Amino acid sequence: MTREELTRLTGNGNGTCGKDDCPHVYVSPSGSIIVQGDVSTAFQPPVGEGLVEIPEAVLREAFRALGW
């Protein structure tokens, strides 16, 4: 899957971070939620999984975009 296949729910690209390196929430064509954020070391997840941290405001923006 490529980034172009995802629908970005957060950010308008006018923030202080680079074009593609901000915390964001996406929806895949199948309806899955994909989260981009800073890698977290809160605990060691199972093999094949990862942890990311994103600001609460980013999740709130995604929920609004989804109408939740």
N, CA, C and O atoms as CSV, one atom per row, in Angstrom:
chain,resi,resn,atom,element,x,y,z
A,1,MET,N,N,0.856,-1.171,0.000
A,1,MET,CA,C,0.000,0.000,0.000
A,1,MET,C,C,0.903,1.236,0.000
A,1,MET,O,O,1.945,1.247,0.656
A,2,THR,N,N,0.511,2.251,-0.720
A,2,THR,CA,C,1.265,3.496,-0.755
A,2,THR,C,C,0.495,4.591,-0.028
A,2,THR,O,O,-0.712,4.483,0.185
A,3,ARG,N,N,1.209,5.642,0.347
A,3,ARG,CA,C,0.571,6.781,1.025
A,3,ARG,C,C,-0.542,7.378,0.161
A,3,ARG,O,O,-1.557,7.844,0.678
A,4,GLU,N,N,-0.345,7.360,-1.139
A,4,GLU,CA,C,-1.347,7.933,-2.052
A,4,GLU,C,C,-2.674,7.180,-2.028
A,4,GLU,O,O,-3.705,7.732,-2.412
A,5,GLU,N,N,-2.658,5.938,-1.585
A,5,GLU,CA,C,-3.883,5.140,-1.495
A,5,GLU,C,C,-4.669,5.428,-0.219
A,5,GLU,O,O,-5.803,4.971,-0.074
A,6,LEU,N,N,-4.076,6.183,0.706
A,6,LEU,CA,C,-4.713,6.481,1.986
A,6,LEU,C,C,-5.427,7.823,1.938
A,6,LEU,O,O,-5.041,8.714,1.181
A,7,THR,N,N,-6.466,7.962,2.747
A,7,THR,CA,C,-7.142,9.236,2.926
A,7,THR,C,C,-6.651,9.841,4.222
A,7,THR,O,O,-6.843,9.261,5.291
A,8,ARG,N,N,-6.013,11.011,4.139
A,8,ARG,CA,C,-5.496,11.672,5.341
A,8,ARG,C,C,-6.625,12.420,6.028
A,8,ARG,O,O,-7.325,13.220,5.408
A,9,LEU,N,N,-6.794,12.149,7.316
A,9,LEU,CA,C,-7.869,12.760,8.094
A,9,LEU,C,C,-7.412,13.992,8.856
A,9,LEU,O,O,-8.244,14.794,9.281
A,10,THR,N,N,-6.101,14.162,9.038
A,10,THR,CA,C,-5.606,15.251,9.873
A,10,THR,C,C,-4.564,16.067,9.138
A,10,THR,O,O,-3.893,15.581,8.227
A,11,GLY,N,N,-4.443,17.318,9.552
A,11,GLY,CA,C,-3.408,18.206,9.033
A,11,GLY,C,C,-3.723,18.764,7.661
A,11,GLY,O,O,-4.292,18.089,6.803
A,12,ASN,N,N,-3.338,20.004,7.483
A,12,ASN,CA,C,-3.569,20.645,6.188
A,12,ASN,C,C,-2.259,20.968,5.482
A,12,ASN,O,O,-2.257,21.615,4.435
A,13,GLY,N,N,-1.136,20.516,6.059
A,13,GLY,CA,C,0.154,20.763,5.449
A,13,GLY,C,C,0.703,22.156,5.702
A,13,GLY,O,O,1.766,22.495,5.184
A,14,ASN,N,N,0.008,22.969,6.483
A,14,ASN,CA,C,0.451,24.333,6.739
A,14,ASN,C,C,1.092,24.505,8.106
A,14,ASN,O,O,1.312,25.633,8.547
A,15,GLY,N,N,1.395,23.402,8.785
A,15,GLY,CA,C,1.983,23.479,10.117
A,15,GLY,C,C,3.472,23.769,10.060
A,15,GLY,O,O,4.012,24.109,9.007
A,16,THR,N,N,4.129,23.631,11.199
A,16,THR,CA,C,5.548,23.942,11.275
A,16,THR,C,C,6.425,22.741,10.946
A,16,THR,O,O,7.645,22.886,10.860
A,17,CYS,N,N,5.850,21.578,10.761
A,17,CYS,CA,C,6.647,20.402,10.434
A,17,CYS,C,C,6.711,20.240,8.917
A,17,CYS,O,O,6.051,20.961,8.170
A,18,GLY,N,N,7.523,19.275,8.483
A,18,GLY,CA,C,7.666,19.038,7.051
A,18,GLY,C,C,6.404,18.466,6.429
A,18,GLY,O,O,5.432,18.168,7.124
A,19,LYS,N,N,6.430,18.320,5.141
A,19,LYS,CA,C,5.252,17.898,4.379
A,19,LYS,C,C,4.668,16.562,4.838
A,19,LYS,O,O,3.450,16.428,4.956
A,20,ASP,N,N,5.527,15.573,5.098
A,20,ASP,CA,C,5.025,14.234,5.399
A,20,ASP,C,C,5.476,13.679,6.738
A,20,ASP,O,O,5.314,12.484,6.985
A,21,ASP,N,N,6.051,14.525,7.631
A,21,ASP,CA,C,6.616,13.983,8.861
A,21,ASP,C,C,5.854,14.369,10.124
A,21,ASP,O,O,6.369,14.172,11.225
A,22,CYS,N,N,4.670,14.902,10.004
A,22,CYS,CA,C,3.861,15.269,11.168
A,22,CYS,C,C,3.073,14.052,11.657
A,22,CYS,O,O,2.866,13.108,10.894
A,23,PRO,N,N,2.631,14.062,12.920
A,23,PRO,CA,C,1.691,13.024,13.333
A,23,PRO,C,C,0.400,13.166,12.516
A,23,PRO,O,O,-0.157,14.259,12.414
A,24,HIS,N,N,-0.065,12.071,11.946
A,24,HIS,CA,C,-1.291,12.097,11.156
A,24,HIS,C,C,-2.091,10.821,11.373
A,24,HIS,O,O,-1.565,9.808,11.834
A,25,VAL,N,N,-3.358,10.892,11.037
A,25,VAL,CA,C,-4.234,9.731,11.044
A,25,VAL,C,C,-4.783,9.584,9.631
A,25,VAL,O,O,-5.224,10.556,9.019
A,26,TYR,N,N,-4.749,8.364,9.125
A,26,TYR,CA,C,-5.207,8.049,7.780
A,26,TYR,C,C,-6.269,6.954,7.844
A,26,TYR,O,O,-6.378,6.240,8.841
A,27,VAL,N,N,-7.051,6.830,6.771
A,27,VAL,CA,C,-7.966,5.705,6.588
A,27,VAL,C,C,-7.528,4.982,5.322
A,27,VAL,O,O,-7.299,5.603,4.284
A,28,SER,N,N,-7.414,3.654,5.424
A,28,SER,CA,C,-7.038,2.851,4.266
A,28,SER,C,C,-8.278,2.584,3.408
A,28,SER,O,O,-9.401,2.794,3.867
A,29,PRO,N,N,-8.086,2.125,2.173
A,29,PRO,CA,C,-9.234,1.786,1.326
A,29,PRO,C,C,-10.163,0.739,1.954
A,29,PRO,O,O,-11.355,0.704,1.651
A,30,SER,N,N,-9.614,-0.114,2.832
A,30,SER,CA,C,-10.449,-1.136,3.483
A,30,SER,C,C,-11.135,-0.610,4.742
A,30,SER,O,O,-11.918,-1.328,5.364
A,31,GLY,N,N,-10.842,0.662,5.130
A,31,GLY,CA,C,-11.469,1.244,6.307
A,31,GLY,C,C,-10.650,1.165,7.573
A,31,GLY,O,O,-11.103,1.620,8.623
A,32,SER,N,N,-9.447,0.598,7.506
A,32,SER,CA,C,-8.575,0.536,8.679
A,32,SER,C,C,-7.988,1.908,8.978
A,32,SER,O,O,-7.768,2.710,8.070
A,33,ILE,N,N,-7.738,2.169,10.248
A,33,ILE,CA,C,-7.108,3.415,10.673
A,33,ILE,C,C,-5.595,3.194,10.724
A,33,ILE,O,O,-5.127,2.206,11.290
A,34,ILE,N,N,-4.845,4.106,10.139
A,34,ILE,CA,C,-3.390,4.054,10.151
A,34,ILE,C,C,-2.890,5.325,10.815
A,34,ILE,O,O,-3.301,6.428,10.452
A,35,VAL,N,N,-1.995,5.167,11.797
A,35,VAL,CA,C,-1.507,6.292,12.587
A,35,VAL,C,C,-0.020,6.486,12.330
A,35,VAL,O,O,0.750,5.526,12.353
A,36,GLN,N,N,0.379,7.728,12.086
A,36,GLN,CA,C,1.787,8.095,11.944
A,36,GLN,C,C,2.144,8.984,13.116
A,36,GLN,O,O,1.423,9.936,13.415
A,37,GLY,N,N,3.237,8.689,13.779
A,37,GLY,CA,C,3.658,9.507,14.905
A,37,GLY,C,C,5.060,9.153,15.346
A,37,GLY,O,O,5.735,8.340,14.715
A,38,ASP,N,N,5.493,9.764,16.429
A,38,ASP,CA,C,6.813,9.486,16.972
A,38,ASP,C,C,6.837,8.085,17.572
A,38,ASP,O,O,5.869,7.659,18.202
A,39,VAL,N,N,7.922,7.384,17.379
A,39,VAL,CA,C,8.077,6.048,17.947
A,39,VAL,C,C,8.115,6.158,19.472
A,39,VAL,O,O,8.821,6.998,20.029
A,40,SER,N,N,7.349,5.301,20.130
A,40,SER,CA,C,7.286,5.284,21.587
A,40,SER,C,C,8.071,4.097,22.134
A,40,SER,O,O,8.129,3.034,21.516
A,41,THR,N,N,8.665,4.297,23.292
A,41,THR,CA,C,9.376,3.213,23.970
A,41,THR,C,C,8.697,2.878,25.298
A,41,THR,O,O,9.346,2.408,26.231
A,42,ALA,N,N,7.370,3.126,25.378
A,42,ALA,CA,C,6.627,2.900,26.618
A,42,ALA,C,C,6.730,1.447,27.093
A,42,ALA,O,O,6.836,1.194,28.293
A,43,PHE,N,N,6.699,0.504,26.164
A,43,PHE,CA,C,6.905,-0.905,26.471
A,43,PHE,C,C,7.254,-1.618,25.180
A,43,PHE,O,O,7.110,-1.047,24.099
A,44,GLN,N,N,7.709,-2.848,25.277
A,44,GLN,CA,C,8.080,-3.632,24.102
A,44,GLN,C,C,6.844,-4.365,23.579
A,44,GLN,O,O,6.347,-5.277,24.239
A,45,PRO,N,N,6.341,-3.977,22.398
A,45,PRO,CA,C,5.169,-4.658,21.842
A,45,PRO,C,C,5.555,-6.024,21.265
A,45,PRO,O,O,6.740,-6.313,21.096
A,46,PRO,N,N,4.574,-6.850,20.966
A,46,PRO,CA,C,4.857,-8.150,20.360
A,46,PRO,C,C,5.570,-7.990,19.011
A,46,PRO,O,O,5.479,-6.942,18.373
A,47,VAL,N,N,6.267,-9.024,18.593
A,47,VAL,CA,C,6.954,-9.029,17.306
A,47,VAL,C,C,5.959,-8.708,16.194
A,47,VAL,O,O,4.860,-9.261,16.151
A,48,GLY,N,N,6.349,-7.824,15.314
A,48,GLY,CA,C,5.495,-7.445,14.195
A,48,GLY,C,C,4.601,-6.258,14.488
A,48,GLY,O,O,3.890,-5.794,13.595
A,49,GLU,N,N,4.614,-5.747,15.722
A,49,GLU,CA,C,3.812,-4.586,16.093
A,49,GLU,C,C,4.728,-3.452,16.524
A,49,GLU,O,O,5.898,-3.677,16.834
A,50,GLY,N,N,4.203,-2.242,16.542
A,50,GLY,CA,C,4.967,-1.087,16.972
A,50,GLY,C,C,4.087,-0.133,17.747
A,50,GLY,O,O,2.861,-0.225,17.702
A,51,LEU,N,N,4.721,0.786,18.461
A,51,LEU,CA,C,4.007,1.798,19.237
A,51,LEU,C,C,4.346,3.168,18.675
A,51,LEU,O,O,5.505,3.443,18.364
A,52,VAL,N,N,3.345,4.028,18.542
A,52,VAL,CA,C,3.587,5.417,18.162
A,52,VAL,C,C,2.857,6.324,19.127
A,52,VAL,O,O,1.848,5.938,19.716
A,53,GLU,N,N,3.369,7.528,19.285
A,53,GLU,CA,C,2.717,8.543,20.104
A,53,GLU,C,C,2.227,9.648,19.189
A,53,GLU,O,O,2.965,10.121,18.325
A,54,ILE,N,N,0.978,10.061,19.379
A,54,ILE,CA,C,0.458,11.201,18.635
A,54,ILE,C,C,-0.273,12.112,19.614
A,54,ILE,O,O,-0.842,11.631,20.594
A,55,PRO,N,N,-0.266,13.408,19.366
A,55,PRO,CA,C,-0.940,14.339,20.258
A,55,PRO,C,C,-2.462,14.116,20.268
A,55,PRO,O,O,-3.045,13.727,19.256
A,56,GLU,N,N,-3.087,14.364,21.407
A,56,GLU,CA,C,-4.536,14.226,21.536
A,56,GLU,C,C,-5.264,15.069,20.492
A,56,GLU,O,O,-6.283,14.640,19.950
A,57,ALA,N,N,-4.752,16.256,20.210
A,57,ALA,CA,C,-5.404,17.137,19.238
A,57,ALA,C,C,-5.485,16.495,17.852
A,57,ALA,O,O,-6.439,16.732,17.112
A,58,VAL,N,N,-4.491,15.688,17.505
A,58,VAL,CA,C,-4.508,15.012,16.207
A,58,VAL,C,C,-5.636,13.984,16.169
A,58,VAL,O,O,-6.339,13.876,15.164
A,59,LEU,N,N,-5.815,13.228,17.252
A,59,LEU,CA,C,-6.921,12.263,17.300
A,59,LEU,C,C,-8.272,12.960,17.266
A,59,LEU,O,O,-9.189,12.504,16.583
A,60,ARG,N,N,-8.401,14.063,17.999
A,60,ARG,CA,C,-9.668,14.812,17.983
A,60,ARG,C,C,-9.997,15.296,16.580
A,60,ARG,O,O,-11.151,15.242,16.155
A,61,GLU,N,N,-8.977,15.772,15.854
A,61,GLU,CA,C,-9.190,16.227,14.485
A,61,GLU,C,C,-9.642,15.072,13.595
A,61,GLU,O,O,-10.526,15.241,12.756
A,62,ALA,N,N,-9.035,13.900,13.780
A,62,ALA,CA,C,-9.427,12.727,12.994
A,62,ALA,C,C,-10.864,12.315,13.309
A,62,ALA,O,O,-11.626,11.982,12.401
A,63,PHE,N,N,-11.239,12.335,14.592
A,63,PHE,CA,C,-12.607,11.981,14.973
A,63,PHE,C,C,-13.608,12.943,14.333
A,63,PHE,O,O,-14.660,12.524,13.851
A,64,ARG,N,N,-13.277,14.226,14.333
A,64,ARG,CA,C,-14.172,15.214,13.691
A,64,ARG,C,C,-14.305,14.929,12.191
A,64,ARG,O,O,-15.399,15.005,11.632
A,65,ALA,N,N,-13.184,14.601,11.549
A,65,ALA,CA,C,-13.208,14.308,10.116
A,65,ALA,C,C,-14.077,13.099,9.802
A,65,ALA,O,O,-14.717,13.038,8.752
A,66,LEU,N,N,-14.097,12.135,10.722
A,66,LEU,CA,C,-14.910,10.924,10.545
A,66,LEU,C,C,-16.352,11.127,10.997
A,66,LEU,O,O,-17.199,10.260,10.778
A,67,GLY,N,N,-16.639,12.274,11.631
A,67,GLY,CA,C,-17.996,12.523,12.117
A,67,GLY,C,C,-18.309,11.785,13.407
A,67,GLY,O,O,-19.476,11.539,13.710
A,68,TRP,N,N,-17.275,11.426,14.179
A,68,TRP,CA,C,-17.484,10.688,15.435
A,68,TRP,C,C,-17.709,11.607,16.573
A,68,TRP,O,O,-17.902,11.156,17.702
